[in-house]
């Protein structure tokens, strides 16, 4: 049964790829919620109280109890609201999906971040690492419409969702290119299909919003390196 809006809140920002994971999952499951937009430059006392460890979004608040970290929230939602499962029932398949989700965040995303802020040989190595990761995902998609199969998107697709939309702006602002449709035709088809899913399409931030966000992030990260 879907939770009432007053029982379920999401603290986040529309531009955050991690916040959007939670939003997509809630929309897929038909769960009502209240969205609280955060200012990450001037973090609210509510956010700091609910997530004192990482002080980051998203945070899900269910019946007054906070849950942080997007992948953990996705699993909580799937265990709490059984409608429209995100993870497969089979334990081995669930373990495999979690493996790929960790790979996407810990390896592929980190490599793209390094390419985003680095130059010269460091950038070349980071780009190569990113493309190696994309190649592995390309192989995993062979013969499938979505990572989760042909029936619809699931946990795997949601975690990979930043590749479908955010990566193009990371490339544009960072001044590099790794996602080539000719090199990764299965990924390219998945991106087109994923972005047409109503729960995803209606929630995406505008291109200008993301250009502004990544422009500010790149400047801040470069200043840290300097």
Secondary structure in CASP SS format (residue, H / E / C, confidence):
PFRMAT SS
TARGET T0000
AUTHOR 0000-0000-0000
METHOD secondary structure of the structure
MODEL  1
X C 1.00
X C 1.00
X C 1.00
X C 1.00
X H 1.00
X H 1.00
X H 1.00
X E 1.00
X E 1.00
X E 1.00
X E 1.00
X E 1.00
X C 1.00
X C 1.00
X C 1.00
X C 1.00
X H 1.00
X H 1.00
X H 1.00
X H 1.00
X H 1.00
X H 1.00
X H 1.00
X H 1.00
X H 1.00
X H 1.00
X H 1.00
X H 1.00
X H 1.00
X C 1.00
X C 1.00
X C 1.00
X C 1.00
X E 1.00
X E 1.00
X E 1.00
X E 1.00
X C 1.00
X C 1.00
X C 1.00
X C 1.00
X C 1.00
X C 1.00
X C 1.00
X H 1.00
X H 1.00
X H 1.00
X H 1.00
X H 1.00
X H 1.00
X C 1.00
X C 1.00
X C 1.00
X C 1.00
X C 1.00
X C 1.00
X C 1.00
X C 1.00
X E 1.00
X E 1.00
X E 1.00
X E 1.00
X C 1.00
X C 1.00
X E 1.00
X E 1.00
X E 1.00
X E 1.00
X C 1.00
X H 1.00
X H 1.00
X H 1.00
X H 1.00
X H 1.00
X H 1.00
X H 1.00
X H 1.00
X H 1.00
X H 1.00
X H 1.00
X C 1.00
X C 1.00
X C 1.00
X C 1.00
X C 1.00
X C 1.00
X C 1.00
X C 1.00
X C 1.00
X C 1.00
X H 1.00
X H 1.00
X H 1.00
X H 1.00
X H 1.00
X H 1.00
X H 1.00
X H 1.00
X H 1.00
X H 1.00
X H 1.00
X H 1.00
X H 1.00
X H 1.00
X H 1.00
X H 1.00
X H 1.00
X H 1.00
X H 1.00
X H 1.00
X H 1.00
X H 1.00
X H 1.00
X H 1.00
X H 1.00
X H 1.00
X H 1.00
X C 1.00
X C 1.00
X H 1.00
X H 1.00
X H 1.00
X H 1.00
X H 1.00
X H 1.00
X H 1.00
X H 1.00
X H 1.00
X H 1.00
X H 1.00
X H 1.00
X H 1.00
X H 1.00
X H 1.00
X H 1.00
X H 1.00
X H 1.00
X H 1.00
X H 1.00
X H 1.00
X C 1.00
X C 1.00
X C 1.00
X C 1.00
X C 1.00
X E 1.00
X C 1.00
X C 1.00
X E 1.00
X C 1.00
X C 1.00
X C 1.00
X C 1.00
X C 1.00
X H 1.00
X H 1.00
X H 1.00
X H 1.00
X H 1.00
X H 1.00
X H 1.00
X H 1.00
X H 1.00
X H 1.00
X H 1.00
X H 1.00
X H 1.00
X H 1.00
X H 1.00
X H 1.00
X H 1.00
X H 1.00
X H 1.00
X H 1.00
X C 1.00
X C 1.00
X C 1.00
X C 1.00
X C 1.00
X C 1.00
X C 1.00
X C 1.00
X C 1.00
X C 1.00
X H 1.00
X H 1.00
X H 1.00
X H 1.00
X H 1.00
X H 1.00
X H 1.00
X H 1.00
X H 1.00
X H 1.00
X H 1.00
X C 1.00
X C 1.00
X H 1.00
X H 1.00
X H 1.00
X H 1.00
X C 1.00
X C 1.00
X C 1.00
X C 1.00
X C 1.00
X H 1.00
X H 1.00
X H 1.00
X H 1.00
X H 1.00
X H 1.00
X H 1.00
X H 1.00
X H 1.00
X H 1.00
X H 1.00
X H 1.00
X H 1.00
X H 1.00
X H 1.00
X H 1.00
X H 1.00
X H 1.00
X H 1.00
X C 1.00
END
